[in-house]
């Protein structure tokens, strides 16, 4: 499957990920909640499922 993301899409995804990480520093706010609200929670979980030994051995 080829990626159809533009550079702008990739930049926004990085910013959302940074927001998710920053939310973990705030008491009472989960990074997962931020991912859900930002609209990329399902993609994030799917990406985690794809990580395996072959992906880490490049």
Secondary structure by P-SEA (a helix, b strand, c coil): ccccccaaaaaaaaaaaaaaaaaaacccccaaaaaaaaccaaaaaaaaaacccccccc
